[in-house]
């Protein structure tokens, strides 16, 4: 493992990440200004969370040690990609960027934003039933020679740096913007099933990387003569450990958040039934019985 001074002093400028981070920071600042002009005040802690936790953590991953050594170390690349997919979106989501955009935009802009969020592609990616498939598809490439290309090709690295956090944001939309994705209690039960499937599925590539006795990307040469660099097989095993651990540990808070969402949805539905008159309840029961015939 690398010495602490190497971890702390390894820095670079990742231009793709710099463009993404700068654009996000400017757009959020403009949103704050426009929302304030419309009488909406964003809580200070959400603004700090967006900039310091969300964009700050993305900066560390792309410009710090994981970004500097991602082309040479499989485990550093795996650490960077998995955290950009699973953790960065949740930290950025603390700033409620979609809610801020809705407060900042004029009515026509809000309509366009709602149309984008309602698009089939967005709904599919943000569906917890699709998340296991997307994660499996991405991390399965780590089991092929494409793993080397993704790590070392500048274009592939830039596309992943921009695309992976955006994909993670779409996958996390139901959690970070719950008001736009209200679902019934029955749907939450189905989501629980798929989340537990995700617990198993996401870990498969990590397990295979860890337990395989061959270097799967076929690059067996040591990437550096530095003493702390592992050999190719050990590097692959460490990448498997990282991926396995992150995929499992990240799902636990997601399950807790889903329980919270389920509880809120159940209370909301209960209040809705309590507000109905006896005549309206009788009408609903009659409609339900009529469908069952």
N, C-alpha and C positions, 0 to 999 in steps of 0.2 A: 504493500500500500504506500501511497506517496507521503512524504514528510509533511508536517503541518505548514512549514514555511512555503513549500511549493504550492499547496492548496490555496494559501492566502495571497500569494504574490503572482499567481498565473492569471494574467489579464490580456485581453485583446479587444479589437473593435470588430464586431460582427455587423457588417453593413446592412444586411437584410434585417437583422434584429433591431438595429438602430433605427431603420426606417419604420418598422412596425411599431416600436415603442414610442418614437417621436410622434408619429401620426396619431396613435392612441392617446397620448398625453395632450396633444393640441386639441383633438376633437372633444375630449372630456372637458378640457378647460373652456372651450367655446360653449359646450353644453351647459356648464355651470353658469356662465355669464348670461346665456339666453334664458335659462330657467329662472335665474334671479330676476331678470327683467320682467318675467311673467308672474312674479310673486312666489316662486317655489324656491325654498331654501334646502339644499342638500345637507344632511347632517355632516359635520366635520369629520367624524370618525369614518364615514363611508368614503369621503374624498381621500383621507390619509390611507385607508386600506387599499384603495385603487392604485394610488401612486407608489406607496412604500412597499406594501405586501405584494400586490399583483405585478405591476411593472418592475418593481425593484427585484423581485424574485426571478422574473423572466430575464432581467439584465444579468443577474448572477449566473444563471444557467447557460446563457448564450455567450457572454463575454468573460465569465470567470473560468475556473478550472474545468468544469464539464465541457465548455465550448472550446477551450484551448486544446484539450487533449482528446476531443471526440473523434478525430480522424485517426488517431493512433491507438486509442484504447477502446475496446468494445464496451467495457463496463461504463466508461464515462459517457459514451454516446447513448447507451441504453438508459442511463440515469437521466440524461438531458431530455431525451424524447419522452420517456414515460412520465416525468414530472411536468413537462410542458403539456401533455395530454390530459393528465388527471388532476394536478394540483394548481397550476397557474390559472386555469379557468375559474376554479372555485374562489381563489384569492381575488382575481379581477372582479368576479361576480359580487363580492362584498360591496363594491361601489355602485351596484345597481345601474349599469350603463344603459340598459334598455329603458328602465323607468325614467332615468334622467333624460334620455332622448325624447321620450314621450312628453315630458314636461317642458322641454325646450323647443320642440318643433311646433310650427303652426298646424291648424287642423288638416290641411292637405298633406303635410309631411307625416302626421300621425297616421293618416289613412294609408299612405304608402308603406309605412313601417309595419302596420298591422297586416297589410297584404303580403309583405315579405315573410313575416312570422307565420302566416297561415299557409304559405306555400307547401306543397307536398314534400319537396326535398328537405325543407327545414323541419317539418313535422316528423319525417322519417328519421333523420339524423338525431333529433332530440327525443326520440322514443326510446325508452329504456330497453325495449325488446330488440332494437337494432344495435345498441351499444356493444353487446358482446361480439356481434359479428364484425363491427368496425374495428374494435380493439384486436380481435383475433386476426383479421386481415392485415392490419399494420404490423403486428409483432411476429406474424408468421414469416414475413420477409427476412427476419433475423435468422431464420433457419436455412437460408439459401445463400448462394454467392452474391445475391443482390445486397446483402448486409455490408459487404466491403464497398460497393459502389455508393450506397447511401451515406456511408461515413466519409468517403474521400472525395467524391465528385462535388465541386463547388456549387454547381447548379442544383443538384439534388439536396445538398445541405441547405441552400437558400430557400428552396421550395418547402422543405420540412420545417425550417425555422418559422416561416410565415404560416404555412398551412396547418401544422399540428395544433398550435394554440387556438386557431380559429375553429378547427374541427372540435376541439375540446370544449370551446365555448358553446357550440351548437348542441353538443351532447349534454352539457350541464344546464341548458336553458330551463328545463322544468324545475330545477332546484333553485337556481339563482333568480329566476323571474316567475315565481309560483303563480302570481295573479294571472298571467297570460296562458297558463296551462292547467287550469282547474279541471280535475277529473273526478269521476265518481269513486266511491269506496270500492265498488266491484272491480274497477279498473286497477286500483292500487293493489288489490290482492293479486291480480294477474302480474303486475309489475314486480311484486315481491318474488314470485316464482322465477322470473327472468333475471332478477338481481342475484339470486342464489345460483342460478346457472352461470351467470357472469363470474361469480366467485371461482367457479371451477374452470371455466373456459379460458379466462384471461391468463390464468397461471400456467396453462399448457405449454406455450412457447418458452417460458422461463424454466419450467421443469425439464424440457427437452434440451435446452441449452446447457443446463447444469449437469445433467446425467449423461450426455452424449460423450463418448470417448474419442470422437474425431472432430477436427476443426471444420465446421460446416460451411464456412465461406471460402475454404481451400487456401487461405493465406496463412501459411505456417511460419513465416519468418518473423523474428522479433522486430517490433517496430522502432525500437530505440535501444541504445547500449547503456542507458541509465540503469543503475543497479536496482531500483525499485520497480522497474517495468516487469510485469509477469510475462511468461511465455504465452504463445498463442492459445493453447488449450486452457491454461489457467485463466487467461483473460476472458475466454468464452464462458468458463464456469462462473466467474465473478459477475459477468453480464447476466447470466441466468439467475444467480442469487438476487441481484438487484431487481430484475424484472419480476421475479416470483414474489419477492417481499413487497414491492410497491403495489402490484396488482391486488394482493391480498389485503394489505393494510388500508389502502384507500377505500376499498369497498365497505369497510366497517362503518366509518362515519356516514357514508352514503345510505346505508341501511337505517342508521339512526335518524337521518334526515327524512327518509321515506316514512318511518313510523310517525314522525312529527307531522308530516304532510297528511298522512292517513288520518291522524287524530283530528286535525283541523277540518279536513273534508267531511269526516263523520259528524263533527259538531255542526258544521254549516248545513249539511243535509238534514240533521235533526231539527235545527232551528227552522228550516224551510217547511218541514212537515208540521211543526208546532204552530206556524203562522196560518196554516190552512184551516178553513172552516169545515164543519162536519159534512156539509154538502159537497165541498171540493174533494174531501177524502173519499166520500162515497163514489164520486165520479171517477177518481183515479182507480179505486178498487174495481169498479165495473169495467173500466177500460183495460186494466191488467187481466181480469178474468176473461174478457172478450178475446184478448190476444192468445190466451192459452187454449182456446177451443179449436 
